[in-house]
Amino acid sequence: MGLWVTKQLRDISDIVYVGQIESFKHVATTDDWIEIGAGVSVDRAYAELVKVYPEFEETHQRFASLPIRNAGTLGGNVANGSPIGDSMPGLIALNARVVLQSVDGLREMALENLYIAYQKKDMRDNEFVAAIHVPTRAGQRAKLQFRAYKLSKRFDSDISAVYAAFSFIAAGDASREPRLCFGGMAATPKRAAHAEAILADAQWHEATAQAAMIALGKDISRSSTCARAATTASIPPRVCCIASG
Ligand SMILES: Cc1cc2nc3c(=O)[nH]c(=O)nc-3n(C[C@H](O)[C@H](O)[C@H](O)COP(=O)(O)OP(=O)(O)OC[C@H]3O[C@@H](n4cnc5c(N)ncnc54)[C@H](O)[C@@H]3O)c2cc1C
């Protein structure tokens, strides 16, 4: 919201500050799930995630800056749902779920299904994000391979140009249940379905990786990148394509 004021010069009317609601700030870890309340700060949320997924350490260090990591929440990042937000691709690659709450009760869904289109979410007017559930490495997921990469112009205090997160379960030489998710490449955080189809149950060797990289071209194209840039920056896609060569 700070950026709406400082960059877009929006006049924000009444604000409800939810930063002191204690029940929003819980973290609970079971064998199967890490539950992170929507009001948990980005810094604390990543500190908890890193205990199970040390692969998130770099994201933890590079998400905005320390003051923002302490003031901003994981729930706010997820609810805002910016296509260049840092947390969604990693959480979606890990098969995280989001819990929505309203006076009618709780509703839970795969996080990727929350994002319908640019700034359009499957969230009703009376709903808010209550928590995020991230599966642990229990059972079959003990063999989960996970990587998360933030690409930006500066090491820290910079929003992602692209965020890429990959996971699969290693079964012998085969990769099971691959999940590839990108931020900054479309109007919403986007899974790479074609590349995932190549990797699913495939033997893990060079040819598979090459085929997956080619398939990635069907998932993510220059036009989708330009469309995303245009939607975020309000520039017509054609102008954006010309500008980016
Ligand atoms: C200088 C600066 C640097 C930043 N750098 C990064 C960065 O590197 N990576 C990144 O991803 N983001 C970055 N951000 C954006 C922002 O700080 C994060 O997205 C943060 O996680 C937002 O959390 P918040 O609690 O401050 O949400 P807010 O900004 O308060 O809210 C964002 C939106 O989500 C809604 N919302 C908040 N919580 C909920 C909820 N529980 N349920 C429903 N709706 C909700 C609000 O109404 C609002 O519409 C940066 C921001 C600034 C100002």
The ligand as an SDF file (V2000), in Angstrom:
LIG
                    3D

 53 58  0  0  0  0  0  0  0  0999 V2000
   10.0790   -0.1460   -0.3140 C   0  0  0  0  0  0  0  0  0  0  0  0
    9.2790   -1.3780   -0.5840 C   0  0  0  0  0  0  0  0  0  0  0  0
    9.9250   -2.5280   -1.0530 C   0  0  0  0  0  0  0  0  0  0  0  0
    9.1970   -3.6770   -1.3330 C   0  0  0  0  0  0  0  0  0  0  0  0
    9.8740   -4.7810   -1.7940 N   0  0  0  0  0  0  0  0  0  0  0  0
    9.1910   -5.9150   -2.0500 C   0  0  0  0  0  0  0  0  0  0  0  0
    9.8890   -7.0910   -2.4990 C   0  0  0  0  0  0  0  0  0  0  0  0
   11.1250   -7.1330   -2.6510 O   0  0  0  0  0  0  0  0  0  0  0  0
    9.1450   -8.1850   -2.7770 N   0  0  0  0  0  0  0  0  0  0  0  0
    7.7870   -8.1930   -2.6280 C   0  0  0  0  0  0  0  0  0  0  0  0
    7.1770   -9.2130   -2.9010 O   0  0  0  0  0  0  0  0  0  0  0  0
    7.1080   -7.1170   -2.1790 N   0  0  0  0  0  0  0  0  0  0  0  0
    7.7780   -5.9860   -1.8890 C   0  0  0  0  0  0  0  0  0  0  0  0
    7.0920   -4.8710   -1.4400 N   0  0  0  0  0  0  0  0  0  0  0  0
    5.6180   -4.9080   -1.3220 C   0  0  0  0  0  0  0  0  0  0  0  0
    5.0650   -5.2060    0.1100 C   0  0  0  0  0  0  0  0  0  0  0  0
    5.8390   -4.6840    1.1190 O   0  0  0  0  0  0  0  0  0  0  0  0
    4.8850   -6.6730    0.3610 C   0  0  0  0  0  0  0  0  0  0  0  0
    4.0610   -7.1770   -0.6590 O   0  0  0  0  0  0  0  0  0  0  0  0
    4.2580   -6.9700    1.7420 C   0  0  0  0  0  0  0  0  0  0  0  0
    4.3750   -8.3620    1.9650 O   0  0  0  0  0  0  0  0  0  0  0  0
    2.8230   -6.5490    1.8110 C   0  0  0  0  0  0  0  0  0  0  0  0
    2.3110   -6.8770    3.0900 O   0  0  0  0  0  0  0  0  0  0  0  0
    1.4700   -5.8210    3.9480 P   0  0  0  0  0  0  0  0  0  0  0  0
    1.0560   -6.5400    5.1950 O   0  0  0  0  0  0  0  0  0  0  0  0
    2.2660   -4.5630    4.0970 O   0  0  0  0  0  0  0  0  0  0  0  0
    0.2270   -5.5910    2.9990 O   0  0  0  0  0  0  0  0  0  0  0  0
   -0.4760   -4.2070    2.6650 P   0  0  0  0  0  0  0  0  0  0  0  0
    0.4060   -3.4070    1.7800 O   0  0  0  0  0  0  0  0  0  0  0  0
   -0.9710   -3.5950    3.9260 O   0  0  0  0  0  0  0  0  0  0  0  0
   -1.7360   -4.7490    1.8370 O   0  0  0  0  0  0  0  0  0  0  0  0
   -1.6300   -5.0710    0.4590 C   0  0  0  0  0  0  0  0  0  0  0  0
   -3.0500   -5.3710   -0.0530 C   0  0  0  0  0  0  0  0  0  0  0  0
   -3.4860   -6.6290    0.4560 O   0  0  0  0  0  0  0  0  0  0  0  0
   -4.6580   -6.4270    1.2700 C   0  0  0  0  0  0  0  0  0  0  0  0
   -4.4850   -7.3120    2.4270 N   0  0  0  0  0  0  0  0  0  0  0  0
   -3.4790   -7.2850    3.3380 C   0  0  0  0  0  0  0  0  0  0  0  0
   -3.6210   -8.2880    4.2110 N   0  0  0  0  0  0  0  0  0  0  0  0
   -4.7550   -8.9550    3.8360 C   0  0  0  0  0  0  0  0  0  0  0  0
   -5.4520  -10.0980    4.3390 C   0  0  0  0  0  0  0  0  0  0  0  0
   -5.0060  -10.7900    5.4050 N   0  0  0  0  0  0  0  0  0  0  0  0
   -6.5790  -10.5090    3.6980 N   0  0  0  0  0  0  0  0  0  0  0  0
   -7.0500   -9.8380    2.6200 C   0  0  0  0  0  0  0  0  0  0  0  0
   -6.4430   -8.7530    2.0990 N   0  0  0  0  0  0  0  0  0  0  0  0
   -5.3020   -8.3250    2.7090 C   0  0  0  0  0  0  0  0  0  0  0  0
   -4.7150   -4.9590    1.6220 C   0  0  0  0  0  0  0  0  0  0  0  0
   -6.0370   -4.5340    1.8470 O   0  0  0  0  0  0  0  0  0  0  0  0
   -4.1230   -4.3560    0.3660 C   0  0  0  0  0  0  0  0  0  0  0  0
   -5.1090   -4.3340   -0.6540 O   0  0  0  0  0  0  0  0  0  0  0  0
    7.7980   -3.6970   -1.1290 C   0  0  0  0  0  0  0  0  0  0  0  0
    7.1520   -2.5610   -0.6410 C   0  0  0  0  0  0  0  0  0  0  0  0
    7.8790   -1.4120   -0.3590 C   0  0  0  0  0  0  0  0  0  0  0  0
    7.1480   -0.2190    0.1880 C   0  0  0  0  0  0  0  0  0  0  0  0
  1  2  1  0
  2  3  1  0
  2 52  2  0
  3  4  2  0
  4  5  1  0
  4 50  1  0
  5  6  2  0
  6  7  1  0
  6 13  1  0
  7  8  2  0
  7  9  1  0
  9 10  1  0
 10 11  2  0
 10 12  1  0
 12 13  2  0
 13 14  1  0
 14 15  1  0
 14 50  1  0
 15 16  1  0
 16 17  1  0
 16 18  1  0
 18 19  1  0
 18 20  1  0
 20 21  1  0
 20 22  1  0
 22 23  1  0
 23 24  1  0
 24 25  2  0
 24 26  1  0
 24 27  1  0
 27 28  1  0
 28 29  2  0
 28 30  1  0
 28 31  1  0
 31 32  1  0
 32 33  1  0
 33 34  1  0
 33 48  1  0
 34 35  1  0
 35 36  1  0
 35 46  1  0
 36 37  1  0
 36 45  1  0
 37 38  2  0
 38 39  1  0
 39 40  1  0
 39 45  2  0
 40 41  1  0
 40 42  2  0
 42 43  1  0
 43 44  2  0
 44 45  1  0
 46 47  1  0
 46 48  1  0
 48 49  1  0
 50 51  2  0
 51 52  1  0
 52 53  1  0
M  END
$$$$
